[in-house]
Amino acid sequence: MRIQIDPAQVAATFAQFKDNGSFQESAQLFARGLPVVEMLQAMAMNPRVLRAFSGFDAIYPHGGLERAIQEKVILRVSQLHACQFCVNSHLDMMQSLGVATDLEAAANHTDRERLAINYAEQVTRDSNRVSPDLFDRLRAAFTDAEIVELTFLIGLITMLNRFNNALEVRYHRELAGINPA
């Protein structure tokens, strides 16, 4: 990681947010006296950043979209951004949730999941050029509120991918075997 982590500061800051829905997996680690995942360690070095991130629990993991859609979109966007932390941590979470991780196998996805993945790919590659055909198919399967949430989730994970990549935040399988919320 490119920044110096102060474990005492991380613990003191994380303790203020351990009951937040976004941090349920790391809260399980924290309760056992283990370090929280590295992304949250980095965020906890600035309490305002962790506070800002904690507000996104209404979108992930507690948004209105199915958890499988959320996870598959997060995985695909993270793959496109080559975010080691997000790809690998969400593969572990998906496995714990029983969500198929092979995004190439069409049989592993509902129509809504496939549309959400395709939309995530187009938005990630060039948000100015989302095809009208894809958007029409998206509108046939999702409400406007769901499309807004999906688009926000894509933007949120893009920001997190850039945060993790720039700071060289790495995942070391801390969440393997943890029960995702």
PyRosetta script that sets phi, psi and omega in degrees:
from pyrosetta import init, pose_from_sequence

init()
pose = pose_from_sequence("MRIQIDPAQVAATFAQFKDNGSFQESAQLFARGLPVVEMLQAMAMNPRVLRAFSGFDAIYPHGGLERAIQEKVILRVSQLHACQFCVNSHLDMMQSLGVATDLEAAANHTDRERLAINYAEQVTRDSNRVSPDLFDRLRAAFTDAEIVELTFLIGLITMLNRFNNALEVRYHRELAGINPA")
pose.set_psi(1, 144.7)
pose.set_omega(1, -176.1)
pose.set_phi(2, -81.6)
pose.set_psi(2, -10.4)
pose.set_omega(2, 178.7)
pose.set_phi(3, -114.5)
pose.set_psi(3, 158.0)
pose.set_omega(3, 178.2)
pose.set_phi(4, -83.5)
pose.set_psi(4, 126.0)
pose.set_omega(4, 179.7)
pose.set_phi(5, -97.0)
pose.set_psi(5, 129.2)
pose.set_omega(5, 175.3)
pose.set_phi(6, -103.4)
pose.set_psi(6, 103.2)
pose.set_omega(6, -176.4)
pose.set_phi(7, -55.2)
pose.set_psi(7, -35.9)
pose.set_omega(7, 179.6)
pose.set_phi(8, -67.2)
pose.set_psi(8, -41.5)
pose.set_omega(8, 178.1)
pose.set_phi(9, -66.2)
pose.set_psi(9, -42.1)
pose.set_omega(9, 178.7)
pose.set_phi(10, -59.5)
pose.set_psi(10, -48.0)
pose.set_omega(10, -178.9)
pose.set_phi(11, -61.9)
pose.set_psi(11, -43.7)
pose.set_omega(11, -179.0)
pose.set_phi(12, -65.8)
pose.set_psi(12, -42.1)
pose.set_omega(12, -179.8)
pose.set_phi(13, -70.3)
pose.set_psi(13, -47.1)
pose.set_omega(13, -177.9)
pose.set_phi(14, -62.3)
pose.set_psi(14, -34.6)
pose.set_omega(14, 180.0)
pose.set_phi(15, -56.1)
pose.set_psi(15, -30.6)
pose.set_omega(15, 178.9)
pose.set_phi(16, -71.5)
pose.set_psi(16, -19.7)
pose.set_omega(16, -173.0)
pose.set_phi(17, -120.7)
pose.set_psi(17, 5.0)
pose.set_omega(17, -171.8)
pose.set_phi(18, -60.3)
pose.set_psi(18, -20.6)
pose.set_omega(18, -180.0)
pose.set_phi(19, -93.1)
pose.set_psi(19, 0.3)
pose.set_omega(19, 179.7)
pose.set_phi(20, -70.2)
pose.set_psi(20, 137.9)
pose.set_omega(20, -178.6)
pose.set_phi(21, -59.8)
pose.set_psi(21, -28.2)
pose.set_omega(21, 179.4)
pose.set_phi(22, -69.7)
pose.set_psi(22, -19.6)
pose.set_omega(22, -170.7)
pose.set_phi(23, -112.2)
pose.set_psi(23, 19.1)
pose.set_omega(23, -173.6)
pose.set_phi(24, -56.5)
pose.set_psi(24, -42.1)
pose.set_omega(24, -178.4)
pose.set_phi(25, -66.8)
pose.set_psi(25, -46.3)
pose.set_omega(25, 178.3)
pose.set_phi(26, -67.4)
pose.set_psi(26, -30.5)
pose.set_omega(26, 177.2)
pose.set_phi(27, -62.3)
pose.set_psi(27, -34.1)
pose.set_omega(27, 176.7)
pose.set_phi(28, -65.0)
pose.set_psi(28, -40.7)
pose.set_omega(28, 176.8)
pose.set_phi(29, -65.0)
pose.set_psi(29, -47.3)
pose.set_omega(29, -177.8)
pose.set_phi(30, -58.3)
pose.set_psi(30, -42.4)
pose.set_omega(30, -179.0)
pose.set_phi(31, -63.7)
pose.set_psi(31, -26.1)
pose.set_omega(31, 177.8)
pose.set_phi(32, -90.0)
pose.set_psi(32, 3.9)
pose.set_omega(32, -179.2)
pose.set_phi(33, 80.0)
pose.set_psi(33, 15.2)
pose.set_omega(33, 179.3)
pose.set_phi(34, -96.3)
pose.set_psi(34, 157.2)
pose.set_omega(34, 176.2)
pose.set_phi(35, -65.7)
pose.set_psi(35, 146.5)
pose.set_omega(35, 173.9)
pose.set_phi(36, -71.8)
pose.set_psi(36, 167.1)
pose.set_omega(36, -179.1)
pose.set_phi(37, -58.3)
pose.set_psi(37, 152.7)
pose.set_omega(37, -172.7)
pose.set_phi(38, -59.8)
pose.set_psi(38, -34.2)
pose.set_omega(38, 178.4)
pose.set_phi(39, -60.9)
pose.set_psi(39, -43.0)
pose.set_omega(39, 179.4)
pose.set_phi(40, -72.5)
pose.set_psi(40, -29.8)
pose.set_omega(40, 173.8)
pose.set_phi(41, -61.0)
pose.set_psi(41, -46.6)
pose.set_omega(41, 179.8)
pose.set_phi(42, -62.0)
pose.set_psi(42, -45.9)
pose.set_omega(42, -179.7)
pose.set_phi(43, -63.8)
pose.set_psi(43, -36.6)
pose.set_omega(43, -177.4)
pose.set_phi(44, -69.1)
pose.set_psi(44, -11.7)
pose.set_omega(44, 175.8)
pose.set_phi(45, -70.8)
pose.set_psi(45, -14.6)
pose.set_omega(45, 173.6)
pose.set_phi(46, -134.3)
pose.set_psi(46, 100.8)
pose.set_omega(46, -175.5)
pose.set_phi(47, -53.2)
pose.set_psi(47, -30.9)
pose.set_omega(47, 178.4)
pose.set_phi(48, -65.6)
pose.set_psi(48, -36.0)
pose.set_omega(48, 179.0)
pose.set_phi(49, -67.9)
pose.set_psi(49, -46.5)
pose.set_omega(49, 179.2)
pose.set_phi(50, -63.6)
pose.set_psi(50, -38.8)
pose.set_omega(50, 177.3)
pose.set_phi(51, -61.8)
pose.set_psi(51, -44.5)
pose.set_omega(51, 179.5)
pose.set_phi(52, -62.2)
pose.set_psi(52, -45.2)
pose.set_omega(52, -179.3)
pose.set_phi(53, -64.7)
pose.set_psi(53, -34.9)
pose.set_omega(53, -177.8)
pose.set_phi(54, -61.8)
pose.set_psi(54, -23.3)
pose.set_omega(54, -179.6)
pose.set_phi(55, -73.6)
pose.set_psi(55, -10.5)
pose.set_omega(55, -177.6)
pose.set_phi(56, -85.6)
pose.set_psi(56, 2.9)
pose.set_omega(56, -179.0)
pose.set_phi(57, -64.4)
pose.set_psi(57, -18.0)
pose.set_omega(57, 176.7)
pose.set_phi(58, -71.7)
pose.set_psi(58, -16.7)
pose.set_omega(58, 177.4)
pose.set_phi(59, -102.0)
pose.set_psi(59, -47.0)
pose.set_omega(59, 178.3)
pose.set_phi(60, -140.3)
pose.set_psi(60, 124.2)
pose.set_omega(60, 8.5)
pose.set_phi(61, -96.3)
pose.set_psi(61, 5.7)
pose.set_omega(61, -171.4)
pose.set_phi(62, -102.9)
pose.set_psi(62, 27.6)
pose.set_omega(62, 178.9)
pose.set_phi(63, -75.1)
pose.set_psi(63, -177.4)
pose.set_omega(63, -179.1)
pose.set_phi(64, -83.7)
pose.set_psi(64, -15.4)
pose.set_omega(64, 179.0)
pose.set_phi(65, -77.8)
pose.set_psi(65, 150.6)
pose.set_omega(65, 177.5)
pose.set_phi(66, -57.6)
pose.set_psi(66, 143.8)
pose.set_omega(66, -178.2)
pose.set_phi(67, -60.6)
pose.set_psi(67, -35.5)
pose.set_omega(67, 178.8)
pose.set_phi(68, -63.3)
pose.set_psi(68, -39.1)
pose.set_omega(68, 176.8)
pose.set_phi(69, -64.2)
pose.set_psi(69, -46.4)
pose.set_omega(69, 179.7)
pose.set_phi(70, -56.1)
pose.set_psi(70, -50.7)
pose.set_omega(70, -176.0)
pose.set_phi(71, -64.9)
pose.set_psi(71, -42.6)
pose.set_omega(71, -178.5)
pose.set_phi(72, -67.6)
pose.set_psi(72, -37.6)
pose.set_omega(72, 176.7)
pose.set_phi(73, -66.7)
pose.set_psi(73, -45.2)
pose.set_omega(73, 178.8)
pose.set_phi(74, -59.8)
pose.set_psi(74, -44.6)
pose.set_omega(74, 179.8)
pose.set_phi(75, -61.2)
pose.set_psi(75, -47.2)
pose.set_omega(75, -176.4)
pose.set_phi(76, -65.8)
pose.set_psi(76, -45.9)
pose.set_omega(76, 179.0)
pose.set_phi(77, -61.1)
pose.set_psi(77, -42.6)
pose.set_omega(77, -179.9)
pose.set_phi(78, -65.4)
pose.set_psi(78, -35.6)
pose.set_omega(78, 174.8)
pose.set_phi(79, -63.1)
pose.set_psi(79, -45.1)
pose.set_omega(79, -179.2)
pose.set_phi(80, -63.8)
pose.set_psi(80, -29.9)
pose.set_omega(80, 178.5)
pose.set_phi(81, -93.5)
pose.set_psi(81, 0.7)
pose.set_omega(81, -179.4)
pose.set_phi(82, 53.6)
pose.set_psi(82, 47.4)
pose.set_omega(82, 179.2)
pose.set_phi(83, -92.7)
pose.set_psi(83, 102.4)
pose.set_omega(83, -177.9)
pose.set_phi(84, -57.1)
pose.set_psi(84, -45.5)
pose.set_omega(84, -177.8)
pose.set_phi(85, -60.6)
pose.set_psi(85, -53.3)
pose.set_omega(85, -174.1)
pose.set_phi(86, -69.3)
pose.set_psi(86, -40.8)
pose.set_omega(86, 179.0)
pose.set_phi(87, -58.3)
pose.set_psi(87, -54.3)
pose.set_omega(87, -172.9)
pose.set_phi(88, -73.4)
pose.set_psi(88, -36.5)
pose.set_omega(88, 178.2)
pose.set_phi(89, -67.8)
pose.set_psi(89, -38.2)
pose.set_omega(89, -180.0)
pose.set_phi(90, -76.6)
pose.set_psi(90, -27.5)
pose.set_omega(90, 171.4)
pose.set_phi(91, -61.5)
pose.set_psi(91, -43.1)
pose.set_omega(91, 177.2)
pose.set_phi(92, -64.1)
pose.set_psi(92, -42.4)
pose.set_omega(92, 179.5)
pose.set_phi(93, -65.0)
pose.set_psi(93, -42.1)
pose.set_omega(93, 180.0)
pose.set_phi(94, -62.1)
pose.set_psi(94, -41.4)
pose.set_omega(94, 178.3)
pose.set_phi(95, -61.8)
pose.set_psi(95, -43.8)
pose.set_omega(95, 178.8)
pose.set_phi(96, -63.2)
pose.set_psi(96, -32.7)
pose.set_omega(96, -179.9)
pose.set_phi(97, -85.0)
pose.set_psi(97, -9.4)
pose.set_omega(97, -176.7)
pose.set_phi(98, 76.3)
pose.set_psi(98, 25.8)
pose.set_omega(98, 178.9)
pose.set_phi(99, -94.0)
pose.set_psi(99, 130.7)
pose.set_omega(99, 179.9)
pose.set_phi(100, -59.1)
pose.set_psi(100, 133.8)
pose.set_omega(100, -177.2)
pose.set_phi(101, -100.4)
pose.set_psi(101, -11.1)
pose.set_omega(101, -179.9)
pose.set_phi(102, -83.6)
pose.set_psi(102, 100.0)
pose.set_omega(102, -176.4)
pose.set_phi(103, -76.2)
pose.set_psi(103, -13.0)
pose.set_omega(103, -179.3)
pose.set_phi(104, -82.8)
pose.set_psi(104, -25.6)
pose.set_omega(104, -176.5)
pose.set_phi(105, -83.1)
pose.set_psi(105, 108.4)
pose.set_omega(105, -176.9)
pose.set_phi(106, -58.0)
pose.set_psi(106, -31.7)
pose.set_omega(106, -179.1)
pose.set_phi(107, -65.1)
pose.set_psi(107, -16.3)
pose.set_omega(107, -178.8)
pose.set_phi(108, -85.3)
pose.set_psi(108, 2.2)
pose.set_omega(108, -173.1)
pose.set_phi(109, -133.2)
pose.set_psi(109, 145.1)
pose.set_omega(109, 169.5)
pose.set_phi(110, -76.3)
pose.set_psi(110, 170.1)
pose.set_omega(110, 177.1)
pose.set_phi(111, -60.3)
pose.set_psi(111, -42.1)
pose.set_omega(111, 179.3)
pose.set_phi(112, -62.6)
pose.set_psi(112, -41.8)
pose.set_omega(112, 179.2)
pose.set_phi(113, -63.0)
pose.set_psi(113, -45.1)
pose.set_omega(113, -179.0)
pose.set_phi(114, -63.5)
pose.set_psi(114, -43.6)
pose.set_omega(114, 177.4)
pose.set_phi(115, -61.3)
pose.set_psi(115, -42.8)
pose.set_omega(115, 179.7)
pose.set_phi(116, -63.7)
pose.set_psi(116, -40.6)
pose.set_omega(116, 177.9)
pose.set_phi(117, -64.7)
pose.set_psi(117, -45.7)
pose.set_omega(117, 179.2)
pose.set_phi(118, -61.5)
pose.set_psi(118, -42.9)
pose.set_omega(118, 177.7)
pose.set_phi(119, -62.1)
pose.set_psi(119, -44.8)
pose.set_omega(119, 178.8)
pose.set_phi(120, -59.3)
pose.set_psi(120, -40.3)
pose.set_omega(120, 178.3)
pose.set_phi(121, -63.4)
pose.set_psi(121, -46.9)
pose.set_omega(121, -178.4)
pose.set_phi(122, -66.8)
pose.set_psi(122, -42.6)
pose.set_omega(122, 179.4)
pose.set_phi(123, -63.2)
pose.set_psi(123, -41.3)
pose.set_omega(123, -178.3)
pose.set_phi(124, -67.7)
pose.set_psi(124, -39.7)
pose.set_omega(124, -178.5)
pose.set_phi(125, -74.0)
pose.set_psi(125, -42.1)
pose.set_omega(125, 179.5)
pose.set_phi(126, -166.9)
pose.set_psi(126, 96.4)
pose.set_omega(126, -175.9)
pose.set_phi(127, -65.9)
pose.set_psi(127, -14.4)
pose.set_omega(127, 176.3)
pose.set_phi(128, -83.9)
pose.set_psi(128, -7.1)
pose.set_omega(128, -174.8)
pose.set_phi(129, -128.4)
pose.set_psi(129, 39.1)
pose.set_omega(129, 174.0)
pose.set_phi(130, -70.4)
pose.set_psi(130, 126.4)
pose.set_omega(130, -173.8)
pose.set_phi(131, -66.1)
pose.set_psi(131, 139.7)
pose.set_omega(131, 176.9)
pose.set_phi(132, -58.9)
pose.set_psi(132, -35.5)
pose.set_omega(132, 178.9)
pose.set_phi(133, -62.3)
pose.set_psi(133, -46.7)
pose.set_omega(133, 178.7)
pose.set_phi(134, -62.9)
pose.set_psi(134, -42.0)
pose.set_omega(134, -178.8)
pose.set_phi(135, -65.3)
pose.set_psi(135, -36.6)
pose.set_omega(135, 176.0)
pose.set_phi(136, -62.8)
pose.set_psi(136, -43.5)
pose.set_omega(136, 178.5)
pose.set_phi(137, -66.2)
pose.set_psi(137, -36.7)
pose.set_omega(137, 177.6)
pose.set_phi(138, -62.9)
pose.set_psi(138, -45.3)
pose.set_omega(138, -179.4)
pose.set_phi(139, -65.8)
pose.set_psi(139, -26.1)
pose.set_omega(139, 177.8)
pose.set_phi(140, -74.3)
pose.set_psi(140, -23.5)
pose.set_omega(140, -175.5)
pose.set_phi(141, -108.1)
pose.set_psi(141, -19.0)
pose.set_omega(141, -176.4)
pose.set_phi(142, -126.5)
pose.set_psi(142, 148.0)
pose.set_omega(142, 172.3)
pose.set_phi(143, -74.9)
pose.set_psi(143, 164.7)
pose.set_omega(143, 176.5)
pose.set_phi(144, -59.8)
pose.set_psi(144, -40.1)
pose.set_omega(144, 178.6)
pose.set_phi(145, -60.9)
pose.set_psi(145, -40.3)
pose.set_omega(145, 178.2)
pose.set_phi(146, -67.9)
pose.set_psi(146, -37.5)
pose.set_omega(146, 177.8)
pose.set_phi(147, -64.4)
pose.set_psi(147, -40.6)
pose.set_omega(147, 177.2)
pose.set_phi(148, -62.1)
pose.set_psi(148, -46.0)
pose.set_omega(148, 179.6)
pose.set_phi(149, -63.6)
pose.set_psi(149, -43.6)
pose.set_omega(149, 178.6)
pose.set_phi(150, -60.4)
pose.set_psi(150, -45.0)
pose.set_omega(150, 179.5)
pose.set_phi(151, -64.6)
pose.set_psi(151, -40.3)
pose.set_omega(151, 177.3)
pose.set_phi(152, -63.4)
pose.set_psi(152, -42.7)
pose.set_omega(152, 178.7)
pose.set_phi(153, -60.2)
pose.set_psi(153, -42.0)
pose.set_omega(153, 178.0)
pose.set_phi(154, -61.0)
pose.set_psi(154, -44.2)
pose.set_omega(154, 178.0)
pose.set_phi(155, -66.1)
pose.set_psi(155, -40.2)
pose.set_omega(155, 179.3)
pose.set_phi(156, -62.0)
pose.set_psi(156, -48.1)
pose.set_omega(156, -177.9)
pose.set_phi(157, -69.0)
pose.set_psi(157, -31.6)
pose.set_omega(157, 175.1)
pose.set_phi(158, -61.1)
pose.set_psi(158, -45.3)
pose.set_omega(158, 178.0)
pose.set_phi(159, -60.8)
pose.set_psi(159, -44.6)
pose.set_omega(159, 179.9)
pose.set_phi(160, -65.5)
pose.set_psi(160, -38.4)
pose.set_omega(160, 176.7)
pose.set_phi(161, -59.6)
pose.set_psi(161, -45.0)
pose.set_omega(161, -179.2)
pose.set_phi(162, -66.6)
pose.set_psi(162, -40.4)
pose.set_omega(162, 176.4)
pose.set_phi(163, -57.7)
pose.set_psi(163, -53.0)
pose.set_omega(163, -177.6)
pose.set_phi(164, -64.8)
pose.set_psi(164, -42.5)
pose.set_omega(164, -179.7)
pose.set_phi(165, -65.6)
pose.set_psi(165, -45.4)
pose.set_omega(165, -177.6)
pose.set_phi(166, -64.1)
pose.set_psi(166, -37.7)
pose.set_omega(166, -178.8)
pose.set_phi(167, -91.3)
pose.set_psi(167, 0.8)
pose.set_omega(167, -177.5)
pose.set_phi(168, 54.4)
pose.set_psi(168, 45.1)
pose.set_omega(168, 175.1)
pose.set_phi(169, -74.9)
pose.set_psi(169, 129.6)
pose.set_omega(169, -177.1)
pose.set_phi(170, -121.0)
pose.set_psi(170, 150.7)
pose.set_omega(170, 178.0)
pose.set_phi(171, -101.3)
pose.set_psi(171, 133.8)
pose.set_omega(171, -177.9)
pose.set_phi(172, -122.4)
pose.set_psi(172, 34.0)
pose.set_omega(172, 176.4)
pose.set_phi(173, 66.9)
pose.set_psi(173, 28.6)
pose.set_omega(173, 179.2)
pose.set_phi(174, -59.7)
pose.set_psi(174, -29.9)
pose.set_omega(174, -174.9)
pose.set_phi(175, -93.8)
pose.set_psi(175, -1.7)
pose.set_omega(175, 179.2)
pose.set_phi(176, -57.8)
pose.set_psi(176, 123.9)
pose.set_omega(176, 179.3)
pose.set_phi(177, 83.5)
pose.set_psi(177, -0.6)
pose.set_omega(177, 177.3)
pose.set_phi(178, -83.8)
pose.set_psi(178, 141.6)
pose.set_omega(178, 177.5)
pose.set_phi(179, -79.1)
pose.set_psi(179, 109.8)
pose.set_omega(179, 176.4)
pose.set_phi(180, -67.1)
pose.set_psi(180, 148.4)
pose.set_omega(180, 179.6)
pose.set_phi(181, -73.7)
pose.dump_pdb("model.pdb")
